[in-house]
Every structure is written in C-alpha cells, then in structure tokens.
Amino acid sequence: MFPWAANTAGLEVSNLEVVYHSVLLVLKGVSLKVPAGGIVALLGPNGAGKTTTLRAIAGMLSVHNGKVTKGSIVWRKQALLGKRSDTVVRSGIAQVMEGRRVFPDLTVEENLLAGAHTVARSSMREGLEGSYARFPVLKDRRKVRAGYLSGGEQQMLAIARALMSRPQMLLMDEPSLGLAPKIVAEVGQLIRKINSEGVGILLVEQNAALALALASYGYVMENGRIVLDGPAENLRDDPDVQEFYLGMEREGQRSYREVKHYRRRKRWLA
C-alpha cells in the first residue's frame, strides 16, 4: 500500500470546455468521474480530445496555448481550475504522458529525482528505494542514460518517475503505445499493482481491450464529447464498442480496421 494514497476523495470533471489559440473549441461539455482508488478508462480515436482532457486536469493547457472556457475540475473536494501544474502535482495528481517523455540525456536515477521536485528532500531517498524495489530493472540501470533504455524500460521509468511525487491519482496517456505485446501485458499488470496499492488511475488508451480489462468504468469520447459511458463490462458487450474499438466483426459488416467511415447510434450523440 502507498501510505499517502489512502482515504482520498475522487476526481470530478463537469461540463468542461477547452479552446486552443482562442478559436478552436476542442472539448465540448466533457463530464467524467474517477472515484478514489478506482481505474476509469477514457477511450476514443485520435483527435477526440482525450489528451486535452488530461492536460486540463494536470494544469498543462497553457503550455499548448489552450484555455478552459467553461466547467469545473474538482479534486479531493477542491477546485483545480487555474492552478499551476506544480500545484496540481503537490495536490496529489501526477501524469504519465504519451510517448513516455523521459529525459534522454539524464540517467535513470536523475530522471527519478526530477519526478520528486515537489516532495521533501527527506522523502526522495525513500522514493528511490521504493522505485527500485518495484522496478528492479531500473535499479540495475540506474546510472544508464534514459535514452539508451528500451521502450518498455522507458515506460517503466516514466511511471516510476510519476510515482516519485507520491500521487493519489495517476493520469496515464497511452501507456501501451509502441510496445511489444509481451511488454503491454507487463504494463497492464503494473497498472493493476499500482491501483491495488491505493492509487486511482484515469487511463487514456486506444488499446480498448486492455483499458476495459483494467478499468471498472469507462467513457467513450468522440469529437470533444462523451458519447457513451458505463461499467467496463457493459462497454465490452456493446456492439458498437466491439466493432469500432475492439475490432470484433458483426455479421455482414467489416471489422474496425477496415472501416474508414461509419455512423454511431443516435443514442451516442443524443
């Protein structure tokens, strides 16, 4: 158990709108909840607004010329809107960004210490020891520059670096992207392990099968809107989710990989 992660309130995003460059409306009234200690999946195609949702929560929109124009983000019963990214991290939310984004010219240990900049110096050594216990391969390579690690090792480093800030909630953006199937399975097991120790997770994944196997609840996003949500097992059984996100063929229709243009059920956009 991560001792800092117990008994925290959840994350609630309500009616969120986000504009880039003052003209491009990307999020159009997005609402979702992540209960304390839960795993919630956010699914959808490229360009749907998933990463923008994470940026809004993490306080990273300004870096990308984005701004929240409507709505609220509440974490542990406190408003996050307008908070700087370092303040968000101190509040207990850490992000594992798409593409891993490790510092390639820094060693593994230096990358880990960079993730601990918001915690007391006395906690850094404890964090390192915990990271090395959880990721033995990182201990073995702690003096190696991160740019020389394999893709799977870099993903483990990115997750371990986020955990150095002692979060109660992880925002994970495409953690399986570009990894071999065996490594994807290992990342899935790692996500389960982290969650079992008390850390809540909002999981953005195009690998819908993985995401719905890990999560208890899921949201499907299209064109900046949540168009479907429900318990993960219900989404796995939904015919449209099966066809368009799980690649399962319905009788007389083509599989997801062959479909370039398709229509959603009217209820999705109602």
Short mmCIF file of the C-alpha atoms (twelve columns), coordinates in Angstrom:
data_MODEL
# 
_entry.id   MODEL 
# 
loop_
_atom_site.group_PDB 
_atom_site.id 
_atom_site.type_symbol 
_atom_site.label_atom_id 
_atom_site.label_alt_id 
_atom_site.label_comp_id 
_atom_site.label_asym_id 
_atom_site.label_seq_id 
_atom_site.Cartn_x 
_atom_site.Cartn_y 
_atom_site.Cartn_z 
_atom_site.pdbx_PDB_model_num 
ATOM 1   C CA . MET A 1   0.000   0.000   0.000   1 
ATOM 2   C CA . PHE A 2   1.171   3.517   -0.807  1 
ATOM 3   C CA . PRO A 3   0.559   5.087   2.634   1 
ATOM 4   C CA . TRP A 4   -0.146  8.539   1.193   1 
ATOM 5   C CA . ALA A 5   -2.893  7.255   -1.130  1 
ATOM 6   C CA . ALA A 6   -5.478  6.047   1.362   1 
ATOM 7   C CA . ASN A 7   -8.861  7.599   2.064   1 
ATOM 8   C CA . THR A 8   -8.880  10.381  -0.526  1 
ATOM 9   C CA . ALA A 9   -11.895 11.842  -2.325  1 
ATOM 10  C CA . GLY A 10  -12.151 11.378  -6.059  1 
ATOM 11  C CA . LEU A 11  -11.793 13.467  -9.218  1 
ATOM 12  C CA . GLU A 12  -14.798 15.074  -10.902 1 
ATOM 13  C CA . VAL A 13  -14.767 16.917  -14.236 1 
ATOM 14  C CA . SER A 14  -18.012 18.752  -15.032 1 
ATOM 15  C CA . ASN A 15  -19.180 20.314  -18.315 1 
ATOM 16  C CA . LEU A 16  -15.621 21.148  -19.381 1 
ATOM 17  C CA . GLU A 17  -14.963 23.251  -22.466 1 
ATOM 18  C CA . VAL A 18  -11.460 23.926  -23.785 1 
ATOM 19  C CA . VAL A 19  -10.336 26.250  -26.564 1 
ATOM 20  C CA . TYR A 20  -6.930  26.284  -28.276 1 
ATOM 21  C CA . HIS A 21  -5.461  29.506  -29.708 1 
ATOM 22  C CA . SER A 22  -8.681  31.302  -28.637 1 
ATOM 23  C CA . VAL A 23  -10.584 29.900  -31.638 1 
ATOM 24  C CA . LEU A 24  -10.525 26.094  -31.763 1 
ATOM 25  C CA . LEU A 25  -13.128 24.504  -29.488 1 
ATOM 26  C CA . VAL A 26  -11.783 21.037  -28.618 1 
ATOM 27  C CA . LEU A 27  -13.719 19.925  -25.533 1 
ATOM 28  C CA . LYS A 28  -17.470 20.487  -25.686 1 
ATOM 29  C CA . GLY A 29  -19.001 19.879  -22.287 1 
ATOM 30  C CA . VAL A 30  -16.987 16.894  -21.043 1 
ATOM 31  C CA . SER A 31  -18.021 15.376  -17.711 1 
ATOM 32  C CA . LEU A 32  -16.469 12.350  -16.001 1 
ATOM 33  C CA . LYS A 33  -15.663 10.983  -12.568 1 
ATOM 34  C CA . VAL A 34  -12.821 8.904   -11.173 1 
ATOM 35  C CA . PRO A 35  -13.573 7.512   -7.698  1 
ATOM 36  C CA . ALA A 36  -10.839 7.339   -5.100  1 
ATOM 37  C CA . GLY A 37  -8.751  4.249   -5.707  1 
ATOM 38  C CA . GLY A 38  -10.558 3.336   -8.934  1 
ATOM 39  C CA . ILE A 39  -9.475  2.807   -12.537 1 
ATOM 40  C CA . VAL A 40  -11.508 4.628   -15.179 1 
ATOM 41  C CA . ALA A 41  -10.835 4.299   -18.912 1 
ATOM 42  C CA . LEU A 42  -11.208 7.120   -21.426 1 
ATOM 43  C CA . LEU A 43  -11.485 5.727   -24.961 1 
ATOM 44  C CA . GLY A 44  -11.763 7.284   -28.383 1 
ATOM 45  C CA . PRO A 45  -9.986  7.800   -31.705 1 
ATOM 46  C CA . ASN A 46  -7.103  10.187  -32.351 1 
ATOM 47  C CA . GLY A 47  -8.244  13.789  -32.106 1 
ATOM 48  C CA . ALA A 48  -11.234 13.041  -29.888 1 
ATOM 49  C CA . GLY A 49  -9.947  15.217  -27.033 1 
ATOM 50  C CA . LYS A 50  -8.593  12.610  -24.625 1 
ATOM 51  C CA . THR A 51  -5.150  14.149  -24.178 1 
ATOM 52  C CA . THR A 52  -6.673  17.613  -23.899 1 
ATOM 53  C CA . THR A 53  -8.806  16.338  -21.028 1 
ATOM 54  C CA . LEU A 54  -5.685  15.143  -19.216 1 
ATOM 55  C CA . ARG A 55  -3.892  18.426  -19.899 1 
ATOM 56  C CA . ALA A 56  -6.792  20.372  -18.430 1 
ATOM 57  C CA . ILE A 57  -6.744  18.282  -15.256 1 
ATOM 58  C CA . ALA A 58  -2.950  18.489  -14.944 1 
ATOM 59  C CA . GLY A 59  -2.800  22.260  -15.439 1 
ATOM 60  C CA . MET A 60  -0.815  21.904  -18.675 1 
ATOM 61  C CA . LEU A 61  -3.109  23.656  -21.159 1 
ATOM 62  C CA . SER A 62  -1.262  26.974  -21.182 1 
ATOM 63  C CA . VAL A 63  1.870   25.247  -22.480 1 
ATOM 64  C CA . HIS A 64  -0.152  24.303  -25.573 1 
ATOM 65  C CA . ASN A 65  -1.984  27.638  -25.978 1 
ATOM 66  C CA . GLY A 66  -5.149  26.155  -24.526 1 
ATOM 67  C CA . LYS A 67  -7.636  27.526  -22.021 1 
ATOM 68  C CA . VAL A 68  -10.651 26.271  -20.106 1 
ATOM 69  C CA . THR A 69  -13.612 28.472  -21.029 1 
ATOM 70  C CA . LYS A 70  -16.342 26.667  -19.091 1 
ATOM 71  C CA . GLY A 71  -16.820 23.954  -16.500 1 
ATOM 72  C CA . SER A 72  -15.061 22.756  -13.371 1 
ATOM 73  C CA . ILE A 73  -12.444 20.276  -12.185 1 
ATOM 74  C CA . VAL A 74  -12.710 19.220  -8.562  1 
ATOM 75  C CA . TRP A 75  -10.143 17.002  -6.833  1 
ATOM 76  C CA . ARG A 76  -10.486 15.938  -3.216  1 
ATOM 77  C CA . LYS A 77  -13.359 18.459  -2.936  1 
ATOM 78  C CA . GLN A 78  -11.116 21.345  -4.026  1 
ATOM 79  C CA . ALA A 79  -11.230 23.264  -7.337  1 
ATOM 80  C CA . LEU A 80  -8.253  22.742  -9.648  1 
ATOM 81  C CA . LEU A 81  -9.079  25.246  -12.374 1 
ATOM 82  C CA . GLY A 82  -6.487  27.990  -12.590 1 
ATOM 83  C CA . LYS A 83  -3.908  26.015  -10.628 1 
ATOM 84  C CA . ARG A 84  -0.355  25.720  -11.934 1 
ATOM 85  C CA . SER A 85  0.892   22.287  -12.926 1 
ATOM 86  C CA . ASP A 86  3.300   22.079  -9.981  1 
ATOM 87  C CA . THR A 87  0.426   22.925  -7.640  1 
ATOM 88  C CA . VAL A 88  -1.638  20.136  -9.201  1 
ATOM 89  C CA . VAL A 89  1.236   17.698  -8.602  1 
ATOM 90  C CA . ARG A 90  1.526   18.830  -4.992  1 
ATOM 91  C CA . SER A 91  -2.211  18.263  -4.587  1 
ATOM 92  C CA . GLY A 92  -1.714  14.580  -5.404  1 
ATOM 93  C CA . ILE A 93  -2.158  14.189  -9.185  1 
ATOM 94  C CA . ALA A 94  0.695   13.060  -11.438 1 
ATOM 95  C CA . GLN A 95  0.711   12.460  -15.178 1 
ATOM 96  C CA . VAL A 96  2.428   9.800   -17.282 1 
ATOM 97  C CA . MET A 97  2.470   11.469  -20.675 1 
ATOM 98  C CA . GLU A 98  2.082   9.868   -24.072 1 
ATOM 99  C CA . GLY A 99  5.397   8.853   -25.602 1 
ATOM 100 C CA . ARG A 100 6.997   8.377   -22.181 1 
ATOM 101 C CA . ARG A 101 8.860   11.748  -22.330 1 
ATOM 102 C CA . VAL A 102 11.836  10.694  -20.241 1 
ATOM 103 C CA . PHE A 103 14.890  12.957  -20.234 1 
ATOM 104 C CA . PRO A 104 17.174  11.007  -22.583 1 
ATOM 105 C CA . ASP A 105 20.462  12.662  -21.541 1 
ATOM 106 C CA . LEU A 106 19.845  12.138  -17.824 1 
ATOM 107 C CA . THR A 107 20.469  8.865   -16.046 1 
ATOM 108 C CA . VAL A 108 17.648  6.714   -14.755 1 
ATOM 109 C CA . GLU A 109 18.264  7.954   -11.220 1 
ATOM 110 C CA . GLU A 110 18.374  11.589  -12.322 1 
ATOM 111 C CA . ASN A 111 15.039  11.112  -14.107 1 
ATOM 112 C CA . LEU A 112 13.536  9.677   -10.943 1 
ATOM 113 C CA . LEU A 113 14.815  12.538  -8.819  1 
ATOM 114 C CA . ALA A 114 13.339  15.004  -11.320 1 
ATOM 115 C CA . GLY A 115 9.948   13.498  -10.540 1 
ATOM 116 C CA . ALA A 116 10.413  14.228  -6.840  1 
ATOM 117 C CA . HIS A 117 10.843  18.007  -7.098  1 
ATOM 118 C CA . THR A 118 7.574   18.653  -5.242  1 
ATOM 119 C CA . VAL A 119 8.312   16.439  -2.222  1 
ATOM 120 C CA . ALA A 120 10.542  16.999  0.767   1 
ATOM 121 C CA . ARG A 121 14.196  16.093  0.316   1 
ATOM 122 C CA . SER A 122 13.886  13.589  3.144   1 
ATOM 123 C CA . SER A 123 11.326  11.661  1.057   1 
ATOM 124 C CA . MET A 124 13.497  11.408  -2.056  1 
ATOM 125 C CA . ARG A 125 15.655  8.531   -0.821  1 
ATOM 126 C CA . GLU A 126 12.571  6.658   0.325   1 
ATOM 127 C CA . GLY A 127 11.063  7.228   -3.120  1 
ATOM 128 C CA . LEU A 128 14.157  5.919   -4.870  1 
ATOM 129 C CA . GLU A 129 14.231  2.809   -2.718  1 
ATOM 130 C CA . GLY A 130 10.546  2.198   -3.430  1 
ATOM 131 C CA . SER A 131 11.074  2.674   -7.168  1 
ATOM 132 C CA . TYR A 132 13.973  0.247   -7.261  1 
ATOM 133 C CA . ALA A 133 12.045  -2.319  -5.247  1 
ATOM 134 C CA . ARG A 134 9.098   -2.038  -7.633  1 
ATOM 135 C CA . PHE A 135 11.224  -1.872  -10.803 1 
ATOM 136 C CA . PRO A 136 14.389  -3.959  -10.304 1 
ATOM 137 C CA . VAL A 137 15.478  -3.339  -13.893 1 
ATOM 138 C CA . LEU A 138 15.702  0.378   -13.122 1 
ATOM 139 C CA . LYS A 139 17.962  -0.309  -10.162 1 
ATOM 140 C CA . ASP A 140 20.232  -2.352  -12.394 1 
ATOM 141 C CA . ARG A 141 20.376  0.520   -14.896 1 
ATOM 142 C CA . ARG A 142 20.209  3.463   -12.535 1 
ATOM 143 C CA . LYS A 143 23.452  5.002   -13.892 1 
ATOM 144 C CA . VAL A 144 22.494  4.482   -17.554 1 
ATOM 145 C CA . ARG A 145 21.217  7.405   -19.610 1 
ATOM 146 C CA . ALA A 146 17.485  7.042   -20.176 1 
ATOM 147 C CA . GLY A 147 17.888  7.426   -23.940 1 
ATOM 148 C CA . TYR A 148 19.622  4.046   -24.031 1 
ATOM 149 C CA . LEU A 149 16.747  2.170   -22.397 1 
ATOM 150 C CA . SER A 150 14.322  0.012   -24.360 1 
ATOM 151 C CA . GLY A 151 10.794  1.276   -24.949 1 
ATOM 152 C CA . GLY A 152 9.422   -0.911  -22.169 1 
ATOM 153 C CA . GLU A 153 12.112  0.232   -19.738 1 
ATOM 154 C CA . GLN A 154 11.413  3.861   -20.605 1 
ATOM 155 C CA . GLN A 155 7.713   3.321   -19.909 1 
ATOM 156 C CA . MET A 156 8.546   1.811   -16.527 1 
ATOM 157 C CA . LEU A 157 10.813  4.787   -15.839 1 
ATOM 158 C CA . ALA A 158 8.056   7.245   -16.790 1 
ATOM 159 C CA . ILE A 159 5.625   5.538   -14.410 1 
ATOM 160 C CA . ALA A 160 8.201   5.295   -11.630 1 
ATOM 161 C CA . ARG A 161 9.089   8.976   -12.087 1 
ATOM 162 C CA . ALA A 162 5.421   9.948   -11.707 1 
ATOM 163 C CA . LEU A 163 5.162   7.874   -8.520  1 
ATOM 164 C CA . MET A 164 8.098   9.795   -7.027  1 
ATOM 165 C CA . SER A 165 5.716   12.714  -6.368  1 
ATOM 166 C CA . ARG A 166 3.640   10.465  -4.090  1 
ATOM 167 C CA . PRO A 167 0.357   10.833  -6.015  1 
ATOM 168 C CA . GLN A 168 -3.111  9.700   -5.075  1 
ATOM 169 C CA . MET A 169 -4.167  9.853   -8.743  1 
ATOM 170 C CA . LEU A 170 -2.278  8.972   -11.939 1 
ATOM 171 C CA . LEU A 171 -3.275  10.343  -15.340 1 
ATOM 172 C CA . MET A 172 -1.921  7.822   -17.850 1 
ATOM 173 C CA . ASP A 173 -1.841  8.743   -21.542 1 
ATOM 174 C CA . GLU A 174 -1.411  5.759   -23.889 1 
ATOM 175 C CA . PRO A 175 0.955   3.717   -21.678 1 
ATOM 176 C CA . SER A 176 0.904   0.780   -24.137 1 
ATOM 177 C CA . LEU A 177 1.746   2.875   -27.212 1 
ATOM 178 C CA . GLY A 178 4.518   1.396   -29.338 1 
ATOM 179 C CA . LEU A 179 5.251   -1.523  -27.031 1 
ATOM 180 C CA . ALA A 180 5.523   -5.211  -27.920 1 
ATOM 181 C CA . PRO A 181 2.567   -7.374  -26.816 1 
ATOM 182 C CA . LYS A 182 4.572   -9.017  -24.028 1 
ATOM 183 C CA . ILE A 183 5.544   -5.610  -22.629 1 
ATOM 184 C CA . VAL A 184 1.960   -4.373  -22.957 1 
ATOM 185 C CA . ALA A 185 0.867   -7.266  -20.749 1 
ATOM 186 C CA . GLU A 186 3.553   -6.347  -18.201 1 
ATOM 187 C CA . VAL A 187 2.405   -2.713  -18.195 1 
ATOM 188 C CA . GLY A 188 -1.157  -3.900  -17.600 1 
ATOM 189 C CA . GLN A 189 -0.031  -5.951  -14.619 1 
ATOM 190 C CA . LEU A 190 1.895   -2.958  -13.305 1 
ATOM 191 C CA . ILE A 191 -1.177  -0.713  -13.557 1 
ATOM 192 C CA . ARG A 192 -3.191  -3.267  -11.607 1 
ATOM 193 C CA . LYS A 193 -0.464  -3.460  -8.964  1 
ATOM 194 C CA . ILE A 194 -0.260  0.315   -8.540  1 
ATOM 195 C CA . ASN A 195 -4.028  0.560   -8.273  1 
ATOM 196 C CA . SER A 196 -4.196  -2.292  -5.748  1 
ATOM 197 C CA . GLU A 197 -1.891  -0.237  -3.537  1 
ATOM 198 C CA . GLY A 198 -4.341  2.652   -3.382  1 
ATOM 199 C CA . VAL A 199 -3.616  4.955   -6.338  1 
ATOM 200 C CA . GLY A 200 -6.541  5.933   -8.564  1 
ATOM 201 C CA . ILE A 201 -5.975  5.960   -12.328 1 
ATOM 202 C CA . LEU A 202 -7.563  7.784   -15.255 1 
ATOM 203 C CA . LEU A 203 -6.391  5.707   -18.204 1 
ATOM 204 C CA . VAL A 204 -6.402  7.058   -21.759 1 
ATOM 205 C CA . GLU A 205 -5.877  4.168   -24.160 1 
ATOM 206 C CA . GLN A 206 -6.520  3.357   -27.802 1 
ATOM 207 C CA . ASN A 207 -5.970  -0.268  -26.836 1 
ATOM 208 C CA . ALA A 208 -9.585  -0.585  -25.729 1 
ATOM 209 C CA . ALA A 209 -9.292  -4.270  -24.872 1 
ATOM 210 C CA . LEU A 210 -6.505  -3.531  -22.401 1 
ATOM 211 C CA . ALA A 211 -8.248  -0.475  -20.954 1 
ATOM 212 C CA . LEU A 212 -11.590 -2.210  -20.421 1 
ATOM 213 C CA . ALA A 213 -9.866  -5.233  -18.878 1 
ATOM 214 C CA . LEU A 214 -8.222  -2.958  -16.303 1 
ATOM 215 C CA . ALA A 215 -10.975 -0.430  -15.617 1 
ATOM 216 C CA . SER A 216 -14.191 -0.758  -13.660 1 
ATOM 217 C CA . TYR A 217 -15.855 2.076   -15.590 1 
ATOM 218 C CA . GLY A 218 -15.297 3.680   -18.972 1 
ATOM 219 C CA . TYR A 219 -16.123 6.690   -21.120 1 
ATOM 220 C CA . VAL A 220 -16.086 6.877   -24.916 1 
ATOM 221 C CA . MET A 221 -15.161 10.256  -26.379 1 
ATOM 222 C CA . GLU A 222 -15.882 11.438  -29.922 1 
ATOM 223 C CA . ASN A 223 -15.216 14.899  -31.339 1 
ATOM 224 C CA . GLY A 224 -14.742 16.517  -27.950 1 
ATOM 225 C CA . ARG A 225 -17.812 14.977  -26.319 1 
ATOM 226 C CA . ILE A 226 -18.530 11.966  -24.119 1 
ATOM 227 C CA . VAL A 227 -20.878 9.891   -26.266 1 
ATOM 228 C CA . LEU A 228 -21.141 6.724   -24.171 1 
ATOM 229 C CA . ASP A 229 -20.238 5.636   -20.664 1 
ATOM 230 C CA . GLY A 230 -20.914 2.763   -18.316 1 
ATOM 231 C CA . PRO A 231 -19.387 -0.121  -16.387 1 
ATOM 232 C CA . ALA A 232 -16.469 -1.636  -18.266 1 
ATOM 233 C CA . GLU A 233 -18.203 -4.986  -18.727 1 
ATOM 234 C CA . ASN A 234 -21.190 -3.240  -20.333 1 
ATOM 235 C CA . LEU A 235 -18.948 -1.385  -22.750 1 
ATOM 236 C CA . ARG A 236 -17.170 -4.625  -23.653 1 
ATOM 237 C CA . ASP A 237 -20.572 -6.120  -24.545 1 
ATOM 238 C CA . ASP A 238 -21.783 -3.082  -26.508 1 
ATOM 239 C CA . PRO A 239 -21.940 -3.969  -30.251 1 
ATOM 240 C CA . ASP A 240 -20.609 -0.607  -31.402 1 
ATOM 241 C CA . VAL A 241 -17.697 -0.671  -28.960 1 
ATOM 242 C CA . GLN A 242 -16.927 -4.221  -30.074 1 
ATOM 243 C CA . GLU A 243 -16.920 -3.228  -33.735 1 
ATOM 244 C CA . PHE A 244 -15.232 0.146   -33.662 1 
ATOM 245 C CA . TYR A 245 -12.856 -0.200  -30.708 1 
ATOM 246 C CA . LEU A 246 -12.307 -3.901  -30.097 1 
ATOM 247 C CA . GLY A 247 -12.039 -4.877  -33.764 1 
ATOM 248 C CA . MET A 248 -14.758 -7.528  -33.484 1 
ATOM 249 C CA . GLU A 249 -16.735 -8.117  -36.648 1 
ATOM 250 C CA . ARG A 250 -20.507 -8.063  -36.618 1 
ATOM 251 C CA . GLU A 251 -22.361 -10.286 -39.056 1 
ATOM 252 C CA . GLY A 252 -22.433 -8.768  -42.537 1 
ATOM 253 C CA . GLN A 253 -20.153 -5.856  -41.595 1 
ATOM 254 C CA . ARG A 254 -16.446 -5.179  -41.806 1 
ATOM 255 C CA . SER A 255 -14.125 -5.080  -38.822 1 
ATOM 256 C CA . TYR A 256 -12.879 -1.814  -37.301 1 
ATOM 257 C CA . ARG A 257 -9.579  -1.894  -39.146 1 
ATOM 258 C CA . GLU A 258 -11.391 -1.913  -42.486 1 
ATOM 259 C CA . VAL A 259 -13.972 0.751   -41.651 1 
ATOM 260 C CA . LYS A 260 -12.922 4.282   -42.594 1 
ATOM 261 C CA . HIS A 261 -16.300 5.972   -42.326 1 
ATOM 262 C CA . TYR A 262 -19.052 4.869   -40.002 1 
ATOM 263 C CA . ARG A 263 -22.083 6.141   -38.145 1 
ATOM 264 C CA . ARG A 264 -22.741 5.899   -34.446 1 
ATOM 265 C CA . ARG A 265 -26.086 5.006   -32.973 1 
ATOM 266 C CA . LYS A 266 -28.260 8.052   -32.454 1 
ATOM 267 C CA . ARG A 267 -28.175 7.480   -28.724 1 
ATOM 268 C CA . TRP A 268 -24.412 8.069   -28.726 1 
ATOM 269 C CA . LEU A 269 -24.857 11.690  -29.796 1 
ATOM 270 C CA . ALA A 270 -28.229 12.403  -28.184 1 
# 
